[in-house]
Amino acid sequence: MAEPNIPIAHPPHADPHTHTLSLSLSIRSQQTYLGVTPPVSTNHPTQMELDLTDSLVESLRAHNLFESPEEARKRYVVQLPRG
């Protein structure tokens, strides 16, 4: 016998998609990621994305928008061994 299709009543303030979202988040939370939130995607980049990245890097270099090694050293952090 088929189950009747009865709509689920949600309180006026409730989002009917909350259950799906919380289930999705609980599945994601079982995996370990660096950072506060999980990544948007764990898929490898497509060839188009790789090509666009190369194009962006070329443009940045052409406009001299990368910092020099001297500028990069300003943010270099040295961790000394604890004694």
PDB file of N, CA, C and O in Angstrom:
ATOM      1  N   MET A   1       0.844  -1.174   0.000  1.00  0.00           N
ATOM      2  CA  MET A   1       0.000   0.000   0.000  1.00  0.00           C
ATOM      3  C   MET A   1       0.890   1.237   0.000  1.00  0.00           C
ATOM      4  O   MET A   1       1.839   1.313   0.780  1.00  0.00           O
ATOM      5  N   ALA A   2       0.601   2.192  -0.850  1.00  0.00           N
ATOM      6  CA  ALA A   2       1.401   3.412  -0.966  1.00  0.00           C
ATOM      7  C   ALA A   2       1.092   4.358   0.177  1.00  0.00           C
ATOM      8  O   ALA A   2      -0.040   4.457   0.649  1.00  0.00           O
ATOM      9  N   GLU A   3       2.142   5.053   0.606  1.00  0.00           N
ATOM     10  CA  GLU A   3       1.977   6.059   1.658  1.00  0.00           C
ATOM     11  C   GLU A   3       1.218   7.253   1.093  1.00  0.00           C
ATOM     12  O   GLU A   3       1.477   7.649  -0.044  1.00  0.00           O
ATOM     13  N   PRO A   4       0.299   7.835   1.839  1.00  0.00           N
ATOM     14  CA  PRO A   4      -0.393   9.027   1.340  1.00  0.00           C
ATOM     15  C   PRO A   4       0.580  10.199   1.261  1.00  0.00           C
ATOM     16  O   PRO A   4       1.486  10.310   2.087  1.00  0.00           O
ATOM     17  N   ASN A   5       0.400  11.058   0.291  1.00  0.00           N
ATOM     18  CA  ASN A   5       1.258  12.231   0.115  1.00  0.00           C
ATOM     19  C   ASN A   5       0.689  13.366   0.953  1.00  0.00           C
ATOM     20  O   ASN A   5      -0.124  14.158   0.477  1.00  0.00           O
ATOM     21  N   ILE A   6       1.122  13.435   2.192  1.00  0.00           N
ATOM     22  CA  ILE A   6       0.624  14.455   3.114  1.00  0.00           C
ATOM     23  C   ILE A   6       1.681  15.531   3.249  1.00  0.00           C
ATOM     24  O   ILE A   6       2.819  15.232   3.610  1.00  0.00           O
ATOM     25  N   PRO A   7       1.328  16.795   2.963  1.00  0.00           N
ATOM     26  CA  PRO A   7       2.320  17.866   3.108  1.00  0.00           C
ATOM     27  C   PRO A   7       2.714  18.041   4.567  1.00  0.00           C
ATOM     28  O   PRO A   7       1.890  17.883   5.469  1.00  0.00           O
ATOM     29  N   ILE A   8       3.972  18.367   4.786  1.00  0.00           N
ATOM     30  CA  ILE A   8       4.481  18.593   6.139  1.00  0.00           C
ATOM     31  C   ILE A   8       4.262  20.050   6.494  1.00  0.00           C
ATOM     32  O   ILE A   8       4.648  20.944   5.742  1.00  0.00           O
ATOM     33  N   ALA A   9       3.646  20.286   7.631  1.00  0.00           N
ATOM     34  CA  ALA A   9       3.414  21.663   8.076  1.00  0.00           C
ATOM     35  C   ALA A   9       4.650  22.157   8.808  1.00  0.00           C
ATOM     36  O   ALA A   9       5.161  21.481   9.702  1.00  0.00           O
ATOM     37  N   HIS A  10       5.126  23.326   8.433  1.00  0.00           N
ATOM     38  CA  HIS A  10       6.279  23.941   9.083  1.00  0.00           C
ATOM     39  C   HIS A  10       5.805  25.170   9.842  1.00  0.00           C
ATOM     40  O   HIS A  10       4.907  25.871   9.376  1.00  0.00           O
ATOM     41  N   PRO A  11       6.389  25.443  10.998  1.00  0.00           N
ATOM     42  CA  PRO A  11       6.050  26.687  11.688  1.00  0.00           C
ATOM     43  C   PRO A  11       6.325  27.864  10.761  1.00  0.00           C
ATOM     44  O   PRO A  11       7.176  27.763   9.877  1.00  0.00           O
ATOM     45  N   PRO A  12       5.615  28.990  10.947  1.00  0.00           N
ATOM     46  CA  PRO A  12       5.773  30.128  10.034  1.00  0.00           C
ATOM     47  C   PRO A  12       7.204  30.635   9.927  1.00  0.00           C
ATOM     48  O   PRO A  12       7.582  31.164   8.882  1.00  0.00           O
ATOM     49  N   HIS A  13       8.005  30.491  10.967  1.00  0.00           N
ATOM     50  CA  HIS A  13       9.372  31.006  10.947  1.00  0.00           C
ATOM     51  C   HIS A  13      10.369  29.978  10.420  1.00  0.00           C
ATOM     52  O   HIS A  13      11.542  30.299  10.228  1.00  0.00           O
ATOM     53  N   ALA A  14       9.920  28.755  10.185  1.00  0.00           N
ATOM     54  CA  ALA A  14      10.846  27.688   9.791  1.00  0.00           C
ATOM     55  C   ALA A  14      11.057  27.668   8.282  1.00  0.00           C
ATOM     56  O   ALA A  14      10.150  27.957   7.501  1.00  0.00           O
ATOM     57  N   ASP A  15      12.241  27.329   7.908  1.00  0.00           N
ATOM     58  CA  ASP A  15      12.581  27.163   6.497  1.00  0.00           C
ATOM     59  C   ASP A  15      12.388  25.686   6.161  1.00  0.00           C
ATOM     60  O   ASP A  15      13.009  24.833   6.795  1.00  0.00           O
ATOM     61  N   PRO A  16      11.543  25.361   5.180  1.00  0.00           N
ATOM     62  CA  PRO A  16      11.307  23.948   4.877  1.00  0.00           C
ATOM     63  C   PRO A  16      12.553  23.225   4.373  1.00  0.00           C
ATOM     64  O   PRO A  16      12.583  21.994   4.347  1.00  0.00           O
ATOM     65  N   HIS A  17      13.583  23.975   3.973  1.00  0.00           N
ATOM     66  CA  HIS A  17      14.809  23.357   3.476  1.00  0.00           C
ATOM     67  C   HIS A  17      15.839  23.141   4.585  1.00  0.00           C
ATOM     68  O   HIS A  17      16.907  22.581   4.334  1.00  0.00           O
ATOM     69  N   THR A  18      15.535  23.573   5.792  1.00  0.00           N
ATOM     70  CA  THR A  18      16.488  23.475   6.895  1.00  0.00           C
ATOM     71  C   THR A  18      16.899  22.031   7.151  1.00  0.00           C
ATOM     72  O   THR A  18      18.077  21.753   7.376  1.00  0.00           O
ATOM     73  N   HIS A  19      15.954  21.126   7.119  1.00  0.00           N
ATOM     74  CA  HIS A  19      16.277  19.723   7.384  1.00  0.00           C
ATOM     75  C   HIS A  19      17.274  19.206   6.356  1.00  0.00           C
ATOM     76  O   HIS A  19      18.244  18.533   6.706  1.00  0.00           O
ATOM     77  N   THR A  20      17.035  19.520   5.096  1.00  0.00           N
ATOM     78  CA  THR A  20      17.960  19.089   4.048  1.00  0.00           C
ATOM     79  C   THR A  20      19.325  19.718   4.253  1.00  0.00           C
ATOM     80  O   THR A  20      20.347  19.046   4.113  1.00  0.00           O
ATOM     81  N   LEU A  21      19.352  21.006   4.585  1.00  0.00           N
ATOM     82  CA  LEU A  21      20.609  21.707   4.798  1.00  0.00           C
ATOM     83  C   LEU A  21      21.361  21.116   5.978  1.00  0.00           C
ATOM     84  O   LEU A  21      22.565  20.876   5.886  1.00  0.00           O
ATOM     85  N   SER A  22      20.670  20.878   7.080  1.00  0.00           N
ATOM     86  CA  SER A  22      21.361  20.348   8.254  1.00  0.00           C
ATOM     87  C   SER A  22      21.880  18.938   7.987  1.00  0.00           C
ATOM     88  O   SER A  22      22.945  18.569   8.481  1.00  0.00           O
ATOM     89  N   LEU A  23      21.141  18.147   7.214  1.00  0.00           N
ATOM     90  CA  LEU A  23      21.612  16.817   6.865  1.00  0.00           C
ATOM     91  C   LEU A  23      22.866  16.918   6.006  1.00  0.00           C
ATOM     92  O   LEU A  23      23.832  16.181   6.208  1.00  0.00           O
ATOM     93  N   SER A  24      22.840  17.837   5.048  1.00  0.00           N
ATOM     94  CA  SER A  24      23.996  18.043   4.180  1.00  0.00           C
ATOM     95  C   SER A  24      25.202  18.491   4.996  1.00  0.00           C
ATOM     96  O   SER A  24      26.310  18.001   4.779  1.00  0.00           O
ATOM     97  N   LEU A  25      25.004  19.409   5.924  1.00  0.00           N
ATOM     98  CA  LEU A  25      26.111  19.895   6.748  1.00  0.00           C
ATOM     99  C   LEU A  25      26.636  18.801   7.664  1.00  0.00           C
ATOM    100  O   LEU A  25      27.842  18.725   7.900  1.00  0.00           O
ATOM    101  N   SER A  26      25.755  17.953   8.185  1.00  0.00           N
ATOM    102  CA  SER A  26      26.237  16.895   9.069  1.00  0.00           C
ATOM    103  C   SER A  26      27.063  15.876   8.289  1.00  0.00           C
ATOM    104  O   SER A  26      28.026  15.325   8.824  1.00  0.00           O
ATOM    105  N   ILE A  27      26.701  15.621   7.039  1.00  0.00           N
ATOM    106  CA  ILE A  27      27.499  14.715   6.216  1.00  0.00           C
ATOM    107  C   ILE A  27      28.856  15.338   5.940  1.00  0.00           C
ATOM    108  O   ILE A  27      29.882  14.663   6.027  1.00  0.00           O
ATOM    109  N   ARG A  28      28.867  16.628   5.605  1.00  0.00           N
ATOM    110  CA  ARG A  28      30.129  17.316   5.339  1.00  0.00           C
ATOM    111  C   ARG A  28      31.007  17.377   6.577  1.00  0.00           C
ATOM    112  O   ARG A  28      32.230  17.275   6.476  1.00  0.00           O
ATOM    113  N   SER A  29      30.394  17.543   7.749  1.00  0.00           N
ATOM    114  CA  SER A  29      31.189  17.722   8.962  1.00  0.00           C
ATOM    115  C   SER A  29      31.942  16.450   9.346  1.00  0.00           C
ATOM    116  O   SER A  29      32.823  16.494  10.204  1.00  0.00           O
ATOM    117  N   GLN A  30      31.611  15.325   8.728  1.00  0.00           N
ATOM    118  CA  GLN A  30      32.320  14.089   9.022  1.00  0.00           C
ATOM    119  C   GLN A  30      33.680  14.054   8.338  1.00  0.00           C
ATOM    120  O   GLN A  30      34.524  13.226   8.680  1.00  0.00           O
ATOM    121  N   GLN A  31      33.899  14.945   7.377  1.00  0.00           N
ATOM    122  CA  GLN A  31      35.176  15.026   6.691  1.00  0.00           C
ATOM    123  C   GLN A  31      36.008  16.117   7.348  1.00  0.00           C
ATOM    124  O   GLN A  31      35.458  17.056   7.923  1.00  0.00           O
ATOM    125  N   THR A  32      37.324  16.000   7.267  1.00  0.00           N
ATOM    126  CA  THR A  32      38.208  16.972   7.890  1.00  0.00           C
ATOM    127  C   THR A  32      38.744  17.938   6.843  1.00  0.00           C
ATOM    128  O   THR A  32      39.261  17.521   5.807  1.00  0.00           O
ATOM    129  N   TYR A  33      38.616  19.236   7.123  1.00  0.00           N
ATOM    130  CA  TYR A  33      39.122  20.282   6.248  1.00  0.00           C
ATOM    131  C   TYR A  33      39.869  21.296   7.091  1.00  0.00           C
ATOM    132  O   TYR A  33      39.580  21.477   8.274  1.00  0.00           O
ATOM    133  N   LEU A  34      40.832  21.955   6.466  1.00  0.00           N
ATOM    134  CA  LEU A  34      41.490  23.068   7.130  1.00  0.00           C
ATOM    135  C   LEU A  34      40.586  24.282   6.990  1.00  0.00           C
ATOM    136  O   LEU A  34      39.938  24.452   5.957  1.00  0.00           O
ATOM    137  N   GLY A  35      40.532  25.116   7.999  1.00  0.00           N
ATOM    138  CA  GLY A  35      39.703  26.310   7.929  1.00  0.00           C
ATOM    139  C   GLY A  35      38.439  26.142   8.745  1.00  0.00           C
ATOM    140  O   GLY A  35      38.216  25.107   9.374  1.00  0.00           O
ATOM    141  N   VAL A  36      37.619  27.174   8.725  1.00  0.00           N
ATOM    142  CA  VAL A  36      36.404  27.195   9.531  1.00  0.00           C
ATOM    143  C   VAL A  36      35.254  26.476   8.832  1.00  0.00           C
ATOM    144  O   VAL A  36      34.482  25.763   9.474  1.00  0.00           O
ATOM    145  N   THR A  37      35.139  26.661   7.526  1.00  0.00           N
ATOM    146  CA  THR A  37      34.048  26.057   6.775  1.00  0.00           C
ATOM    147  C   THR A  37      34.611  25.109   5.725  1.00  0.00           C
ATOM    148  O   THR A  37      35.769  25.232   5.327  1.00  0.00           O
ATOM    149  N   PRO A  38      33.798  24.171   5.282  1.00  0.00           N
ATOM    150  CA  PRO A  38      34.288  23.260   4.241  1.00  0.00           C
ATOM    151  C   PRO A  38      34.470  24.002   2.920  1.00  0.00           C
ATOM    152  O   PRO A  38      33.865  25.053   2.713  1.00  0.00           O
ATOM    153  N   PRO A  39      35.288  23.471   2.037  1.00  0.00           N
ATOM    154  CA  PRO A  39      35.499  24.133   0.752  1.00  0.00           C
ATOM    155  C   PRO A  39      34.231  24.110  -0.092  1.00  0.00           C
ATOM    156  O   PRO A  39      33.369  23.250   0.091  1.00  0.00           O
ATOM    157  N   VAL A  40      34.124  25.060  -1.015  1.00  0.00           N
ATOM    158  CA  VAL A  40      32.984  25.100  -1.927  1.00  0.00           C
ATOM    159  C   VAL A  40      32.980  23.844  -2.787  1.00  0.00           C
ATOM    160  O   VAL A  40      31.922  23.282  -3.068  1.00  0.00           O
ATOM    161  N   SER A  41      34.156  23.410  -3.200  1.00  0.00           N
ATOM    162  CA  SER A  41      34.261  22.221  -4.039  1.00  0.00           C
ATOM    163  C   SER A  41      35.594  21.533  -3.769  1.00  0.00           C
ATOM    164  O   SER A  41      36.606  22.187  -3.516  1.00  0.00           O
ATOM    165  N   THR A  42      35.578  20.228  -3.826  1.00  0.00           N
ATOM    166  CA  THR A  42      36.825  19.468  -3.698  1.00  0.00           C
ATOM    167  C   THR A  42      37.212  18.841  -5.035  1.00  0.00           C
ATOM    168  O   THR A  42      38.136  18.031  -5.107  1.00  0.00           O
ATOM    169  N   ASN A  43      36.492  19.225  -6.095  1.00  0.00           N
ATOM    170  CA  ASN A  43      36.807  18.719  -7.435  1.00  0.00           C
ATOM    171  C   ASN A  43      38.087  19.353  -7.948  1.00  0.00           C
ATOM    172  O   ASN A  43      38.432  20.473  -7.571  1.00  0.00           O
ATOM    173  N   HIS A  44      38.787  18.631  -8.808  1.00  0.00           N
ATOM    174  CA  HIS A  44      39.964  19.187  -9.464  1.00  0.00           C
ATOM    175  C   HIS A  44      39.511  20.245 -10.464  1.00  0.00           C
ATOM    176  O   HIS A  44      38.395  20.165 -10.978  1.00  0.00           O
ATOM    177  N   PRO A  45      40.353  21.231 -10.747  1.00  0.00           N
ATOM    178  CA  PRO A  45      39.950  22.265 -11.708  1.00  0.00           C
ATOM    179  C   PRO A  45      39.791  21.684 -13.113  1.00  0.00           C
ATOM    180  O   PRO A  45      40.465  20.726 -13.492  1.00  0.00           O
ATOM    181  N   THR A  46      38.885  22.290 -13.865  1.00  0.00           N
ATOM    182  CA  THR A  46      38.701  21.885 -15.258  1.00  0.00           C
ATOM    183  C   THR A  46      39.812  22.502 -16.096  1.00  0.00           C
ATOM    184  O   THR A  46      40.523  23.394 -15.632  1.00  0.00           O
ATOM    185  N   GLN A  47      39.962  22.033 -17.318  1.00  0.00           N
ATOM    186  CA  GLN A  47      40.974  22.605 -18.207  1.00  0.00           C
ATOM    187  C   GLN A  47      40.692  24.080 -18.459  1.00  0.00           C
ATOM    188  O   GLN A  47      41.620  24.884 -18.549  1.00  0.00           O
ATOM    189  N   MET A  48      39.423  24.438 -18.573  1.00  0.00           N
ATOM    190  CA  MET A  48      39.064  25.846 -18.778  1.00  0.00           C
ATOM    191  C   MET A  48      39.504  26.696 -17.582  1.00  0.00           C
ATOM    192  O   MET A  48      40.027  27.795 -17.766  1.00  0.00           O
ATOM    193  N   GLU A  49      39.299  26.200 -16.367  1.00  0.00           N
ATOM    194  CA  GLU A  49      39.714  26.936 -15.174  1.00  0.00           C
ATOM    195  C   GLU A  49      41.232  27.087 -15.122  1.00  0.00           C
ATOM    196  O   GLU A  49      41.739  28.142 -14.743  1.00  0.00           O
ATOM    197  N   LEU A  50      41.953  26.041 -15.498  1.00  0.00           N
ATOM    198  CA  LEU A  50      43.415  26.122 -15.529  1.00  0.00           C
ATOM    199  C   LEU A  50      43.879  27.156 -16.553  1.00  0.00           C
ATOM    200  O   LEU A  50      44.797  27.932 -16.287  1.00  0.00           O
ATOM    201  N   ASP A  51      43.236  27.165 -17.732  1.00  0.00           N
ATOM    202  CA  ASP A  51      43.587  28.134 -18.773  1.00  0.00           C
ATOM    203  C   ASP A  51      43.300  29.561 -18.308  1.00  0.00           C
ATOM    204  O   ASP A  51      44.098  30.467 -18.549  1.00  0.00           O
ATOM    205  N   LEU A  52      42.164  29.759 -17.642  1.00  0.00           N
ATOM    206  CA  LEU A  52      41.822  31.093 -17.140  1.00  0.00           C
ATOM    207  C   LEU A  52      42.808  31.543 -16.061  1.00  0.00           C
ATOM    208  O   LEU A  52      43.163  32.720 -15.998  1.00  0.00           O
ATOM    209  N   THR A  53      43.247  30.620 -15.221  1.00  0.00           N
ATOM    210  CA  THR A  53      44.239  30.951 -14.197  1.00  0.00           C
ATOM    211  C   THR A  53      45.546  31.387 -14.842  1.00  0.00           C
ATOM    212  O   THR A  53      46.145  32.381 -14.432  1.00  0.00           O
ATOM    213  N   ASP A  54      45.987  30.644 -15.850  1.00  0.00           N
ATOM    214  CA  ASP A  54      47.215  31.019 -16.566  1.00  0.00           C
ATOM    215  C   ASP A  54      47.082  32.403 -17.190  1.00  0.00           C
ATOM    216  O   ASP A  54      48.019  33.202 -17.147  1.00  0.00           O
ATOM    217  N   SER A  55      45.925  32.684 -17.766  1.00  0.00           N
ATOM    218  CA  SER A  55      45.680  33.988 -18.381  1.00  0.00           C
ATOM    219  C   SER A  55      45.723  35.103 -17.330  1.00  0.00           C
ATOM    220  O   SER A  55      46.273  36.175 -17.580  1.00  0.00           O
ATOM    221  N   LEU A  56      45.153  34.848 -16.177  1.00  0.00           N
ATOM    222  CA  LEU A  56      45.167  35.838 -15.098  1.00  0.00           C
ATOM    223  C   LEU A  56      46.590  36.109 -14.631  1.00  0.00           C
ATOM    224  O   LEU A  56      46.969  37.266 -14.447  1.00  0.00           O
ATOM    225  N   VAL A  57      47.379  35.067 -14.439  1.00  0.00           N
ATOM    226  CA  VAL A  57      48.766  35.230 -13.998  1.00  0.00           C
ATOM    227  C   VAL A  57      49.555  36.030 -15.029  1.00  0.00           C
ATOM    228  O   VAL A  57      50.348  36.899 -14.664  1.00  0.00           O
ATOM    229  N   GLU A  58      49.346  35.744 -16.315  1.00  0.00           N
ATOM    230  CA  GLU A  58      50.023  36.512 -17.371  1.00  0.00           C
ATOM    231  C   GLU A  58      49.664  37.992 -17.291  1.00  0.00           C
ATOM    232  O   GLU A  58      50.534  38.854 -17.415  1.00  0.00           O
ATOM    233  N   SER A  59      48.388  38.282 -17.085  1.00  0.00           N
ATOM    234  CA  SER A  59      47.945  39.680 -16.986  1.00  0.00           C
ATOM    235  C   SER A  59      48.552  40.368 -15.772  1.00  0.00           C
ATOM    236  O   SER A  59      48.990  41.515 -15.856  1.00  0.00           O
ATOM    237  N   LEU A  60      48.578  39.669 -14.649  1.00  0.00           N
ATOM    238  CA  LEU A  60      49.163  40.251 -13.440  1.00  0.00           C
ATOM    239  C   LEU A  60      50.643  40.549 -13.641  1.00  0.00           C
ATOM    240  O   LEU A  60      51.131  41.594 -13.213  1.00  0.00           O
ATOM    241  N   ARG A  61      51.358  39.634 -14.291  1.00  0.00           N
ATOM    242  CA  ARG A  61      52.783  39.862 -14.562  1.00  0.00           C
ATOM    243  C   ARG A  61      52.970  41.024 -15.534  1.00  0.00           C
ATOM    244  O   ARG A  61      53.865  41.848 -15.346  1.00  0.00           O
ATOM    245  N   ALA A  62      52.138  41.098 -16.568  1.00  0.00           N
ATOM    246  CA  ALA A  62      52.252  42.157 -17.575  1.00  0.00           C
ATOM    247  C   ALA A  62      52.040  43.538 -16.960  1.00  0.00           C
ATOM    248  O   ALA A  62      52.609  44.524 -17.429  1.00  0.00           O
ATOM    249  N   HIS A  63      51.227  43.606 -15.917  1.00  0.00           N
ATOM    250  CA  HIS A  63      50.957  44.884 -15.256  1.00  0.00           C
ATOM    251  C   HIS A  63      51.794  45.061 -13.988  1.00  0.00           C
ATOM    252  O   HIS A  63      51.561  45.983 -13.206  1.00  0.00           O
ATOM    253  N   ASN A  64      52.769  44.170 -13.794  1.00  0.00           N
ATOM    254  CA  ASN A  64      53.683  44.248 -12.651  1.00  0.00           C
ATOM    255  C   ASN A  64      52.930  44.330 -11.318  1.00  0.00           C
ATOM    256  O   ASN A  64      53.218  45.181 -10.476  1.00  0.00           O
ATOM    257  N   LEU A  65      51.965  43.431 -11.149  1.00  0.00           N
ATOM    258  CA  LEU A  65      51.145  43.462  -9.940  1.00  0.00           C
ATOM    259  C   LEU A  65      51.553  42.424  -8.896  1.00  0.00           C
ATOM    260  O   LEU A  65      50.902  42.302  -7.858  1.00  0.00           O
ATOM    261  N   PHE A  66      52.619  41.679  -9.160  1.00  0.00           N
ATOM    262  CA  PHE A  66      53.140  40.766  -8.149  1.00  0.00           C
ATOM    263  C   PHE A  66      54.134  41.519  -7.278  1.00  0.00           C
ATOM    264  O   PHE A  66      54.860  42.385  -7.766  1.00  0.00           O
ATOM    265  N   GLU A  67      54.170  41.193  -5.996  1.00  0.00           N
ATOM    266  CA  GLU A  67      55.111  41.868  -5.117  1.00  0.00           C
ATOM    267  C   GLU A  67      56.523  41.335  -5.345  1.00  0.00           C
ATOM    268  O   GLU A  67      56.723  40.209  -5.801  1.00  0.00           O
ATOM    269  N   SER A  68      57.477  42.169  -5.018  1.00  0.00           N
ATOM    270  CA  SER A  68      58.878  41.775  -5.160  1.00  0.00           C
ATOM    271  C   SER A  68      59.253  40.836  -4.012  1.00  0.00           C
ATOM    272  O   SER A  68      58.549  40.774  -3.004  1.00  0.00           O
ATOM    273  N   PRO A  69      60.362  40.106  -4.162  1.00  0.00           N
ATOM    274  CA  PRO A  69      60.808  39.246  -3.053  1.00  0.00           C
ATOM    275  C   PRO A  69      61.065  40.045  -1.773  1.00  0.00           C
ATOM    276  O   PRO A  69      60.836  39.548  -0.670  1.00  0.00           O
ATOM    277  N   GLU A  70      61.543  41.293  -1.927  1.00  0.00           N
ATOM    278  CA  GLU A  70      61.782  42.130  -0.742  1.00  0.00           C
ATOM    279  C   GLU A  70      60.468  42.438  -0.026  1.00  0.00           C
ATOM    280  O   GLU A  70      60.402  42.404   1.203  1.00  0.00           O
ATOM    281  N   GLU A  71      59.423  42.739  -0.801  1.00  0.00           N
ATOM    282  CA  GLU A  71      58.121  43.004  -0.183  1.00  0.00           C
ATOM    283  C   GLU A  71      57.567  41.745   0.485  1.00  0.00           C
ATOM    284  O   GLU A  71      56.955  41.822   1.550  1.00  0.00           O
ATOM    285  N   ALA A  72      57.780  40.606  -0.134  1.00  0.00           N
ATOM    286  CA  ALA A  72      57.284  39.346   0.429  1.00  0.00           C
ATOM    287  C   ALA A  72      57.977  39.025   1.747  1.00  0.00           C
ATOM    288  O   ALA A  72      57.358  38.465   2.652  1.00  0.00           O
ATOM    289  N   ARG A  73      59.254  39.374   1.862  1.00  0.00           N
ATOM    290  CA  ARG A  73      60.000  39.093   3.103  1.00  0.00           C
ATOM    291  C   ARG A  73      59.449  39.868   4.295  1.00  0.00           C
ATOM    292  O   ARG A  73      59.660  39.463   5.438  1.00  0.00           O
ATOM    293  N   LYS A  74      58.747  40.976   4.052  1.00  0.00           N
ATOM    294  CA  LYS A  74      58.162  41.741   5.161  1.00  0.00           C
ATOM    295  C   LYS A  74      57.158  40.894   5.939  1.00  0.00           C
ATOM    296  O   LYS A  74      56.978  41.088   7.141  1.00  0.00           O
ATOM    297  N   ARG A  75      56.509  39.959   5.256  1.00  0.00           N
ATOM    298  CA  ARG A  75      55.507  39.121   5.909  1.00  0.00           C
ATOM    299  C   ARG A  75      56.048  37.747   6.284  1.00  0.00           C
ATOM    300  O   ARG A  75      55.298  36.909   6.785  1.00  0.00           O
ATOM    301  N   TYR A  76      57.296  37.508   6.060  1.00  0.00           N
ATOM    302  CA  TYR A  76      57.902  36.224   6.366  1.00  0.00           C
ATOM    303  C   TYR A  76      57.967  36.050   7.878  1.00  0.00           C
ATOM    304  O   TYR A  76      58.484  36.919   8.580  1.00  0.00           O
ATOM    305  N   VAL A  77      57.462  34.964   8.370  1.00  0.00           N
ATOM    306  CA  VAL A  77      57.437  34.710   9.808  1.00  0.00           C
ATOM    307  C   VAL A  77      58.451  33.621  10.123  1.00  0.00           C
ATOM    308  O   VAL A  77      58.458  32.559   9.501  1.00  0.00           O
ATOM    309  N   VAL A  78      59.294  33.897  11.086  1.00  0.00           N
ATOM    310  CA  VAL A  78      60.280  32.919  11.524  1.00  0.00           C
ATOM    311  C   VAL A  78      59.819  32.380  12.867  1.00  0.00           C
ATOM    312  O   VAL A  78      59.585  33.141  13.806  1.00  0.00           O
ATOM    313  N   GLN A  79      59.691  31.066  12.951  1.00  0.00           N
ATOM    314  CA  GLN A  79      59.325  30.456  14.224  1.00  0.00           C
ATOM    315  C   GLN A  79      60.576  29.863  14.842  1.00  0.00           C
ATOM    316  O   GLN A  79      61.219  28.981  14.274  1.00  0.00           O
ATOM    317  N   LEU A  80      60.900  30.365  16.007  1.00  0.00           N
ATOM    318  CA  LEU A  80      62.083  29.892  16.711  1.00  0.00           C
ATOM    319  C   LEU A  80      61.721  28.674  17.550  1.00  0.00           C
ATOM    320  O   LEU A  80      60.607  28.585  18.067  1.00  0.00           O
ATOM    321  N   PRO A  81      62.646  27.742  17.689  1.00  0.00           N
ATOM    322  CA  PRO A  81      62.352  26.573  18.525  1.00  0.00           C
ATOM    323  C   PRO A  81      62.173  27.008  19.977  1.00  0.00           C
ATOM    324  O   PRO A  81      62.850  27.913  20.463  1.00  0.00           O
ATOM    325  N   ARG A  82      61.257  26.349  20.644  1.00  0.00           N
ATOM    326  CA  ARG A  82      61.021  26.674  22.060  1.00  0.00           C
ATOM    327  C   ARG A  82      62.065  25.966  22.899  1.00  0.00           C
ATOM    328  O   ARG A  82      62.332  24.777  22.725  1.00  0.00           O
ATOM    329  N   GLY A  83      62.635  26.705  23.792  1.00  0.00           N
ATOM    330  CA  GLY A  83      63.762  26.206  24.486  1.00  0.00           C
ATOM    331  C   GLY A  83      63.654  25.594  25.758  1.00  0.00           C
ATOM    332  O   GLY A  83      64.661  25.173  26.327  1.00  0.00           O
TER     333      GLY A  83
END
